[in-house]
Amino acid sequence: SNGESRMPAPPLGAGRWSGAMYDPGLDGSFQLNRGFRQARQLLVDIARLGLPAGCLYLDSISPQFIADLVSWSAVGASTAASALHRELASG
């Protein structure tokens, strides 16, 4: 171990965890403002390093808060049937 603490991501699937933007404390409190601020700050930090960032769009709300900092996006199998999600991912 290099001394870093890693926050484990809950598994996708039956539990349908919404992600760190929607539940930043991983405790079911769903502090959206905190999660969106943290996610945006992470993307700003990545951009300042000159690195591109990508994401998987799981909903149609969050992209409006982060799209200006995302270089590429994708839709997963569960959202591929949604025309809205395909439009978001295609730009």
Summary of the structure (lengths in Angstrom):
residues: 91
radius of gyration: 14.0
end to end distance: 39.3
largest distance: 43.3
contacts: 186
relative contact order: 0.12
helix: 35%
strand: 9%
